[in-house]
């Protein structure tokens, strides 16, 4: 949708993995109608297994549901073991031409016997540029007569039309069967276009389009295929005169690849944009596509056989022999270009620092925060970014599973956040404990005991 920008303003997690409760408010500017939007960077820090990756994963759930897709069967494994249901809540700012909305969307998933399904969804929104009242809609599986409440809103949606009521009932059954969203189903969105609920169609279409085209999730499996030298996945978003082009292209590192002409041309465009930035990040380096000529694809279509090479000055080597850090940067670089230039994009990257030189990582994030326009959410173990980005762009995990995410308090403007973080680990001083203390003596003792067990 043109002239629409959506930004995530807040995230809440209930009973996902080891997070009993956690809340994060993003610090990016609200979408005032006439203001220029700036980058919104969020770095999540904490010890291993403390809930960092959970944030990335629920954003993936959000993308699937708002795109109209189903949640995978393994979703049940994400629910905290001592509970049979979990809930995720999100807040958004939506800029729609000359209007601005704040919007909340939440969903609850429940595992019962052998099935997992969405038992509840809530959607609420308000036009911030008008005097309209806030619209609140709530869908519950157990509601039979009124598939969502309040009753008068359901009546505005149905319009006393039996055919519309049947279509909504069908949407409910499909949502339950396939673990999909009720509100973002094709049936409900189509009916919303002719309903009497103000702005409903506008909100649903804006969020669905945003999820499908502008939320990008890069998980550790993305790095896994790189580390194993199997393939090089390029995540990308390209804008051209006709439409947005986005997704992933996986190029083999084991042997030359064969792409259809259209995909090869797209890869050429992606590599061209990446090379413009690579020169500034890694002097004297460029990506090269070595074209071996035409060859039939596995599907029997005409394609291009090629290999990805790394060029340093006049030397060419296969890309698979480059360092893991450089390959990681190259694989996400088009996404970072999008974050720099596009206000409506949200890129979430798990372990952004994996294999990346810490000084370069800090420089990248500083440039994106100062001059970018989109949203970047990342997890990291490297502490260099703590010295480079503003304290409002940082969230830290705690040892309290009922208050999993905090921002540091009592931090002065001239404090080095890296020093503050390390001091807080060793001495405390924050509202929650942020590190489960370890003992050198206990670690050494455990190693000795394990050694005796092995020798015996």
VEXPA-355072 format. One line per field, with one value per residue (C-alpha): z, x, y; residue number from 1; residue in one letter. Coordinates in pm, 1 decimal. Layout:
REM VEXPA-355072
zz <- (Z,...);
xx <- (X,...);
yy <- (Y,...);
pos <- (NUM,...);
code <- (A,...);
END
This chain:
REM VEXPA-355072
zz <- (0.0,-102.6,141.2,442.0,705.0,1000.6,1297.0,1595.7,1917.2,2183.1,2246.7,2534.3,2587.6,2821.2,2871.5,2568.1,2629.5,2950.3,2950.8,3192.4,3127.9,2943.9,2799.0,2563.8,2449.7,2142.5,2162.9,1802.8,1727.8,1697.0,1349.5,1356.6,1024.1,891.4,1063.8,903.1,1050.6,1198.5,1261.7,1558.5,1672.3,1949.5,2075.6,2319.6,2553.2,2818.6,2911.8,2718.1,2752.3,2903.7,2648.9,2374.4,2088.9,2212.5,2091.6,1740.8,1733.6,1834.9,1564.0,1322.9,1464.8,1418.3,1056.7,982.0,1145.0,1005.9,660.1,678.2,713.4,973.1,1271.9,1243.3,1440.7,1661.2,1803.6,2101.0,2196.7,2251.7,2526.6,2875.1,3008.9,3326.2,3123.0,2836.8,2683.7,2583.3,2468.7,2252.3,2236.6,1996.6,1964.9,1635.6,1495.9,1151.7,920.9,645.5,407.0,622.2,910.0,1202.8,1414.4,1723.0,1720.0,1948.1,1838.5,2055.7,2017.8,2264.1,2170.4,2365.7,2353.0,2428.6,2399.3,2051.3,1893.8,1928.4,1816.7,1862.2,2132.2,2143.7,1937.0,2028.7,1789.0,1898.8,1723.1,1736.1,1477.5,1639.2,1384.4,1431.8,1705.3,1646.4,1948.6,1996.2,1823.9,2029.3,1881.4,2059.2,1905.6,2127.3,2011.9,2267.0,2135.0,1919.2,1852.0,1825.3,1675.5,1808.3,2059.1,2143.4,2005.6,1835.1,1641.8,1527.1,1408.4,1218.4,1053.2,967.9,866.3,936.4,636.0,681.5,401.2,572.8,902.4,732.8,574.7,916.0,1069.6,794.4,863.5,1229.9,1151.8,911.8,1164.1,1430.2,1200.7,1050.7,1352.2,1159.5,1253.6,1238.9,1190.0,918.9,722.4,360.8,439.2,720.0,535.7,227.8,435.3,623.5,299.0,306.6,683.7,887.5,1138.0,1077.2,939.5,998.7,641.2,636.7,955.6,857.7,509.2,636.7,893.9,656.5,385.5,642.7,772.4,426.5,267.2,543.4,836.7,784.0,1028.9,1009.4,1253.5,1338.0,1080.6,826.3,954.7,983.1,609.3,574.5,847.4,688.6,350.8,197.2,61.5,76.6,152.2,40.7,219.5,12.7,-48.5,-374.9,-487.3,-853.3,-1061.8,-1083.0,-732.5,-425.2,-469.4,-150.8,-5.0,0.0,-273.4,-177.2,-383.5,-355.1,-208.9,-293.8,-670.3,-942.1,-927.5,-1208.7,-1186.2,-1428.2,-1617.6,-1408.3,-1076.5,-1214.3,-1317.2,-968.2,-804.3,-1027.9,-901.1,-539.2,-577.3,-743.6,-447.1,-198.3,-374.4,-332.4,46.1,60.4,-74.0,230.6,480.6,345.5,130.5,-200.2,-182.6,-421.1,-497.6,-847.1,-1033.3,-1273.0,-1556.8,-1716.9,-1975.7,-2041.0,-1894.0,-1842.0,-1491.7,-1308.7,-1415.9,-1782.0,-1826.5,-1974.5,-1705.0,-1628.3,-1466.6,-1240.9,-937.7,-663.5,-621.1,-388.0,-545.9,-349.7,-570.9,-878.0,-703.7,-734.5,-494.3,-453.9,-199.6,17.1,115.6,263.2,642.3,814.3,931.9,582.4,449.4,735.8,653.7,283.4,347.2,550.6,388.5,155.3,463.3,638.0,324.0,345.2,715.4,627.0,349.8,419.2,721.7,704.3,728.5,1036.4,1026.8,1320.4,1330.1,1586.6,1684.8,1445.6,1580.1,1489.7,1331.8,1267.0,1371.7,1673.2,1558.6,1223.4,1398.1,1615.2,1316.1,1122.3,1406.1,1478.9,1114.3,1106.2,1429.5,1329.8,965.9,898.8,872.3,947.1,1244.8,1334.9,1623.2,1700.3,1965.5,2034.2,2272.1,2144.7,2376.6,2126.3,2023.7,2388.2,2332.2,1997.1,2019.2,2257.8,2588.0,2479.4,2200.3,2446.8,2646.7,2889.4,2998.3,3367.5,3574.9,3674.9,3428.7,3540.9,3440.9,3169.0,2998.2,3151.5,3056.8,3287.0,3531.9,3678.2,3363.2,3297.6,2949.6,2976.9,3108.7,2894.4,2867.9,2829.5,3165.5,3319.5,3196.0,3327.1,3658.3,3688.9,3630.6,3905.0,4156.1,4075.9,4126.4,3872.5,3943.6,3860.8,3869.7,3515.4,3553.4,3737.8,3914.7,3846.2,4063.1,3933.2,4214.9,4135.2,3763.0,3834.1,4078.2,3822.0,3559.2,3802.5,3891.2,3524.5,3450.2,3717.7,3578.0,3229.7,3353.2,3559.2);
xx <- (0.0,139.2,165.4,140.6,411.3,380.4,617.8,626.0,595.9,583.7,614.9,481.4,550.0,363.6,472.7,697.5,996.8,1162.5,985.0,691.5,646.4,845.9,767.3,969.3,876.8,1059.8,1199.0,1148.7,957.5,582.4,445.2,340.9,174.5,414.7,740.7,1034.2,1084.6,1417.0,1574.1,1457.7,1733.0,1683.3,1970.9,1888.6,2167.9,2195.2,2351.0,2284.0,1932.2,1786.2,1512.5,1683.5,1594.9,1234.3,1179.2,1300.3,1084.1,758.4,816.5,826.6,491.7,351.2,465.8,303.5,-31.2,-71.8,30.3,-260.2,-35.7,-56.7,167.4,386.2,294.5,602.2,450.3,338.7,705.3,741.0,477.6,632.4,633.2,436.0,157.6,-66.5,-117.1,88.4,12.7,192.3,97.1,212.9,160.9,193.3,198.0,38.9,79.0,-181.2,-146.8,-255.0,-384.3,-206.3,-334.0,-212.5,-304.2,-275.1,-293.4,-257.9,-312.2,-328.1,-227.7,-327.1,-216.9,-491.9,-434.3,-283.0,-369.8,-258.4,-478.8,-540.7,-804.0,-818.0,-731.1,-772.9,-750.7,-791.4,-707.2,-768.0,-735.7,-498.1,-574.0,-951.4,-1210.1,-1326.0,-1358.9,-1125.0,-1241.4,-1202.5,-1263.3,-1212.4,-1235.5,-1268.8,-1300.5,-1574.3,-1801.2,-2065.6,-2340.6,-2117.9,-1785.6,-1626.9,-1731.4,-1863.5,-2197.1,-2280.1,-1950.7,-2027.3,-2368.1,-2201.6,-1980.7,-2256.1,-2514.4,-2799.8,-2689.4,-2706.5,-2456.4,-2198.9,-2260.1,-2193.9,-1871.9,-1749.3,-1832.6,-1632.6,-1338.4,-1350.1,-1347.5,-1053.4,-861.1,-906.6,-822.1,-508.9,-387.0,-429.4,-547.2,-921.1,-892.6,-627.7,-796.6,-884.6,-1254.8,-1264.0,-1048.2,-1269.5,-1585.6,-1425.5,-1416.3,-1796.7,-1853.8,-1978.0,-1690.4,-1489.6,-1136.0,-1134.0,-1043.7,-773.5,-613.7,-628.3,-490.6,-212.6,-96.4,-122.2,72.5,332.8,379.5,405.4,636.8,823.9,894.9,1210.5,1334.1,1691.5,1749.0,2057.2,1969.3,2049.7,2410.0,2419.0,2418.8,2692.5,2910.4,2876.8,2975.2,2657.5,2494.3,2493.6,2144.6,2092.2,1799.0,1679.5,1420.5,1438.0,1203.5,1143.1,888.5,650.1,647.5,847.0,1063.7,1169.1,1265.2,1573.7,1797.0,2024.4,2341.5,2536.1,2887.2,2963.6,2943.3,2826.6,2454.1,2199.3,1928.8,1648.3,1722.2,1479.5,1633.5,1984.9,1899.2,1757.1,2072.8,2281.0,2083.1,2125.0,2499.5,2533.6,2369.7,2573.2,2900.6,2831.2,2841.2,3105.8,3367.1,3310.1,3309.1,3587.0,3830.8,3938.3,3673.3,3386.5,3147.2,3176.3,2930.4,3126.2,2889.5,2963.2,2688.6,2350.5,2240.9,1909.2,1764.5,1645.9,1291.4,1388.4,1391.3,1671.0,1897.6,2237.2,2520.7,2737.6,2965.3,3003.2,3357.3,3529.1,3760.9,4043.9,4232.2,4301.3,4272.5,3961.2,3873.9,3554.5,3327.5,3324.3,3687.1,3602.4,3574.8,3245.6,3217.7,3240.4,2988.2,2752.9,2777.7,2722.7,2415.9,2233.9,2378.4,2084.1,1858.2,2072.5,2056.4,1677.0,1681.6,1890.2,1657.5,1301.6,1102.2,843.2,1074.8,1145.1,1442.9,1500.3,1838.4,1938.8,2307.4,2393.9,2749.6,2824.1,3168.5,3166.2,3464.6,3345.0,3477.5,3300.9,2979.8,2984.0,3042.1,2756.1,2507.3,2614.3,2555.6,2215.8,2103.0,2216.1,2109.5,1876.1,1497.9,1372.4,1358.7,1632.9,1591.7,1893.4,2042.2,2413.1,2685.9,2944.0,2965.7,3106.9,2759.6,2701.6,2961.9,2819.7,2440.6,2219.1,2112.0,1746.1,1828.1,1932.4,1738.1,1888.9,1755.7,1725.4,1730.3,1367.1,1147.2,847.4,1020.2,1254.1,1349.4,1462.9,1633.0,1906.8,1830.9,2062.0,2271.0,2419.9,2468.2,2848.7,2849.7,3000.1,2720.7,2972.8,3125.7,2779.9,2676.3,2987.1,2961.4,2595.2,2686.6,2948.9,2797.8,2425.7,2249.0,1969.0,1603.0,1655.3,1950.9,2088.1,2332.6,2312.3,2646.6,2905.0,3199.7,3549.6,3596.3,3272.7,3354.5,3701.6,3560.8,3300.6,3571.4,3773.3,3473.2,3384.4,3745.2,3742.0,3415.2,3563.9,3881.7,3685.3);
yy <- (0.0,337.4,630.3,396.5,353.7,115.9,101.0,-133.9,68.0,-203.8,-578.3,-790.4,-1160.2,-1394.8,-1758.3,-1794.6,-2024.0,-1900.7,-1563.3,-1566.4,-1196.0,-934.8,-595.2,-376.2,-27.5,91.5,442.5,554.6,871.9,848.0,893.1,1255.2,1321.7,1581.8,1481.8,1305.5,961.5,858.6,521.7,316.5,78.4,-176.6,-390.9,-672.4,-785.7,-1053.7,-1383.8,-1702.8,-1844.0,-1527.9,-1452.9,-1254.0,-1488.0,-1512.3,-1154.1,-1242.0,-1554.2,-1387.4,-1127.1,-1420.6,-1540.8,-1190.6,-1180.4,-1515.0,-1430.0,-1079.4,-1205.3,-1452.5,-1757.6,-2035.4,-2093.1,-2405.7,-2721.3,-2679.2,-2359.8,-2570.2,-2617.5,-2243.0,-2235.0,-2231.5,-2588.5,-2510.9,-2347.9,-2457.6,-2112.9,-1811.2,-1457.5,-1202.6,-835.2,-565.5,-192.1,-4.1,344.9,366.5,664.2,649.2,943.9,1241.3,1030.5,867.8,577.1,399.7,34.0,-270.4,-631.8,-941.9,-1313.5,-1602.0,-1955.2,-2264.9,-2625.7,-2873.9,-3247.9,-3290.3,-2956.0,-2595.8,-2309.0,-1939.2,-1895.5,-1517.8,-1210.3,-845.4,-554.1,-193.8,130.3,504.1,776.5,1026.1,1295.9,1290.0,1280.7,923.7,697.6,406.8,88.2,-231.5,-576.7,-909.0,-1254.1,-1562.6,-1920.0,-1994.7,-1718.5,-1882.7,-1630.1,-1323.8,-1426.6,-1112.1,-850.0,-597.0,-704.3,-376.2,-386.8,-739.4,-620.9,-334.3,-592.8,-842.0,-577.5,-819.6,-1025.1,-1403.4,-1468.0,-1244.2,-1425.6,-1760.3,-1627.5,-1511.4,-1849.5,-2021.9,-1789.7,-1892.4,-2265.6,-2226.9,-2015.3,-2283.5,-2573.8,-2417.9,-2213.1,-1889.4,-1542.8,-1476.7,-1099.3,-1125.3,-1402.7,-1325.6,-1371.6,-1114.0,-860.9,-883.7,-834.3,-543.1,-342.5,-313.8,-315.5,-19.8,-31.1,288.2,245.9,-131.8,-223.1,44.9,-89.6,-457.5,-397.9,-169.8,-425.8,-720.8,-540.8,-435.9,-790.0,-941.3,-684.6,-503.8,-737.4,-942.3,-1204.8,-1334.4,-1621.3,-1825.1,-2089.9,-1819.3,-1817.9,-2197.2,-2259.8,-1996.2,-2147.9,-2492.3,-2342.7,-2480.9,-2167.7,-1789.9,-1657.3,-1297.7,-1133.5,-839.4,-572.5,-380.8,-106.4,-46.0,141.0,-154.2,-306.3,-403.7,-711.1,-889.1,-1226.2,-1448.9,-1582.4,-1873.3,-1905.9,-2231.7,-2213.1,-2575.8,-2545.8,-2305.5,-2220.6,-2216.1,-1948.0,-1863.6,-1542.1,-1336.1,-1445.2,-1396.0,-1039.2,-974.3,-1112.0,-883.8,-582.2,-692.1,-742.5,-399.9,-225.4,-431.6,-343.9,28.2,-18.0,-294.2,-51.1,169.9,-118.0,-340.6,-139.7,-294.1,-568.0,-636.3,-918.7,-1060.1,-1279.9,-1498.6,-1588.7,-1927.2,-1887.7,-2043.5,-2377.2,-2550.6,-2538.1,-2851.3,-2757.8,-2757.1,-2379.1,-2176.6,-2036.0,-1886.5,-2082.8,-1868.7,-1860.0,-1598.8,-1467.7,-1224.7,-971.7,-809.2,-565.8,-784.0,-1121.2,-1336.8,-1619.8,-1824.7,-1660.3,-1973.4,-1902.6,-1563.4,-1531.6,-1611.8,-1252.3,-1107.4,-1358.2,-1270.8,-898.4,-961.2,-1176.8,-907.8,-596.9,-538.4,-546.7,-286.2,-71.7,-97.1,3.5,306.4,423.2,298.8,427.4,149.1,-150.0,-364.2,-601.3,-838.5,-1017.1,-1275.8,-1253.2,-974.0,-977.1,-1341.9,-1342.1,-965.6,-754.1,-554.1,-216.1,-248.1,-358.7,-48.3,179.7,21.6,62.5,419.7,520.0,348.9,514.4,864.3,871.2,577.1,575.6,222.2,-13.2,-261.4,-506.7,-723.4,-947.1,-947.0,-1061.8,-815.6,-513.1,-263.8,-135.0,-31.4,239.6,350.1,373.2,569.6,413.3,440.2,192.7,-77.2,-335.0,-585.1,-922.5,-1009.8,-1326.9,-1262.8,-1450.9,-1240.3,-914.5,-1030.9,-701.8,-372.2,-48.5,69.0,346.8,612.5,634.0,976.8,1115.5,1089.9,731.8,456.6,197.5,-83.4,6.4,49.0,-296.4,-472.8,-287.7,-386.8,-751.7,-745.6,-502.6,-487.9,-158.3,-205.5,-274.7,-642.5,-879.9,-904.0,-1191.4,-1521.4,-1511.2,-1780.3,-1884.4,-1955.3,-2204.4,-2389.9,-2400.7,-2538.4,-2792.9,-2907.1,-2956.7,-3170.9,-3386.6,-3431.6,-3527.7,-3796.2,-3931.8,-3952.0,-4121.4,-4373.1);
pos <- (1,2,3,4,5,6,7,8,9,10,11,12,13,14,15,16,17,18,19,20,21,22,23,24,25,26,27,28,29,30,31,32,33,34,35,36,37,38,39,40,41,42,43,44,45,46,47,48,49,50,51,52,53,54,55,56,57,58,59,60,61,62,63,64,65,66,67,68,69,70,71,72,73,74,75,76,77,78,79,80,81,82,83,84,85,86,87,88,89,90,91,92,93,94,95,96,97,98,99,100,101,102,103,104,105,106,107,108,109,110,111,112,113,114,115,116,117,118,119,120,121,122,123,124,125,126,127,128,129,130,131,132,133,134,135,136,137,138,139,140,141,142,143,144,145,146,147,148,149,150,151,152,153,154,155,156,157,158,159,160,161,162,163,164,165,166,167,168,169,170,171,172,173,174,175,176,177,178,179,180,181,182,183,184,185,186,187,188,189,190,191,192,193,194,195,196,197,198,199,200,201,202,203,204,205,206,207,208,209,210,211,212,213,214,215,216,217,218,219,220,221,222,223,224,225,226,227,228,229,230,231,232,233,234,235,236,237,238,239,240,241,242,243,244,245,246,247,248,249,250,251,252,253,254,255,256,257,258,259,260,261,262,263,264,265,266,267,268,269,270,271,272,273,274,275,276,277,278,279,280,281,282,283,284,285,286,287,288,289,290,291,292,293,294,295,296,297,298,299,300,301,302,303,304,305,306,307,308,309,310,311,312,313,314,315,316,317,318,319,320,321,322,323,324,325,326,327,328,329,330,331,332,333,334,335,336,337,338,339,340,341,342,343,344,345,346,347,348,349,350,351,352,353,354,355,356,357,358,359,360,361,362,363,364,365,366,367,368,369,370,371,372,373,374,375,376,377,378,379,380,381,382,383,384,385,386,387,388,389,390,391,392,393,394,395,396,397,398,399,400,401,402,403,404,405,406,407,408,409,410,411,412,413,414,415,416,417,418,419,420,421,422,423,424,425,426,427,428,429,430,431,432,433,434,435,436,437,438,439,440,441,442,443,444,445,446,447,448,449,450,451,452,453,454,455,456);
code <- (X,X,X,X,X,X,X,X,X,X,X,X,X,X,X,X,X,X,X,X,X,X,X,X,X,X,X,X,X,X,X,X,X,X,X,X,X,X,X,X,X,X,X,X,X,X,X,X,X,X,X,X,X,X,X,X,X,X,X,X,X,X,X,X,X,X,X,X,X,X,X,X,X,X,X,X,X,X,X,X,X,X,X,X,X,X,X,X,X,X,X,X,X,X,X,X,X,X,X,X,X,X,X,X,X,X,X,X,X,X,X,X,X,X,X,X,X,X,X,X,X,X,X,X,X,X,X,X,X,X,X,X,X,X,X,X,X,X,X,X,X,X,X,X,X,X,X,X,X,X,X,X,X,X,X,X,X,X,X,X,X,X,X,X,X,X,X,X,X,X,X,X,X,X,X,X,X,X,X,X,X,X,X,X,X,X,X,X,X,X,X,X,X,X,X,X,X,X,X,X,X,X,X,X,X,X,X,X,X,X,X,X,X,X,X,X,X,X,X,X,X,X,X,X,X,X,X,X,X,X,X,X,X,X,X,X,X,X,X,X,X,X,X,X,X,X,X,X,X,X,X,X,X,X,X,X,X,X,X,X,X,X,X,X,X,X,X,X,X,X,X,X,X,X,X,X,X,X,X,X,X,X,X,X,X,X,X,X,X,X,X,X,X,X,X,X,X,X,X,X,X,X,X,X,X,X,X,X,X,X,X,X,X,X,X,X,X,X,X,X,X,X,X,X,X,X,X,X,X,X,X,X,X,X,X,X,X,X,X,X,X,X,X,X,X,X,X,X,X,X,X,X,X,X,X,X,X,X,X,X,X,X,X,X,X,X,X,X,X,X,X,X,X,X,X,X,X,X,X,X,X,X,X,X,X,X,X,X,X,X,X,X,X,X,X,X,X,X,X,X,X,X,X,X,X,X,X,X,X,X,X,X,X,X,X,X,X,X,X,X,X,X,X,X,X,X,X,X,X,X,X,X,X,X,X,X,X,X,X,X,X,X,X,X,X,X,X,X,X,X,X,X,X,X,X,X);
END
